[in-house]
C-alpha cells in the first residue's frame, strides 16, 4: 500500500523536476536518478 503512495509522490516530484529542468544539467541528472530509483522499486 505505502509503495503505491510512494510511487505517486515520486511521480509528482518527477513532474516538478522535469518541468523545472529546461537546460539545467544538474536537475537533468537528478531527474534521471529519480527515474532510475522509481524503476528499481
N, C-alpha and C positions, 0 to 999 in steps of 0.2 A: 504493500500500500504506500509506504513512505517513498518507495522507489519511483512510483508514478508522479508523486508530488515533486520529488527532486527533479525528475526529468522535465516537468512542466516549468519549474523555476529556471532550470538550465536553458530551456527554450527561450524564455523571456530575456534572460541575461544575454544569450547569443544574439537575439534580435537587436537588443540595445547596442551591443558591442559592434555587430556588423553594420548597423545604421550609422554609428558614430565613427566608423573606420574608413573614411574615404581618404586615401593617400596617407595612411598612418601605419607604417611598418610595424611598430611596436604593438599596436592594437590588433593588427592583422595576425601577427604570430600568436597573440593571446587568443584570438578567435579560433585559430587553428588548434591551439591547445585545448580550448573548451570543447571543440568538436571531437577531438581525439578522446577526451575524457568521457564525453557523452556516448561515443561509440563503444567504449570499453565497459559501460555499465550493463 
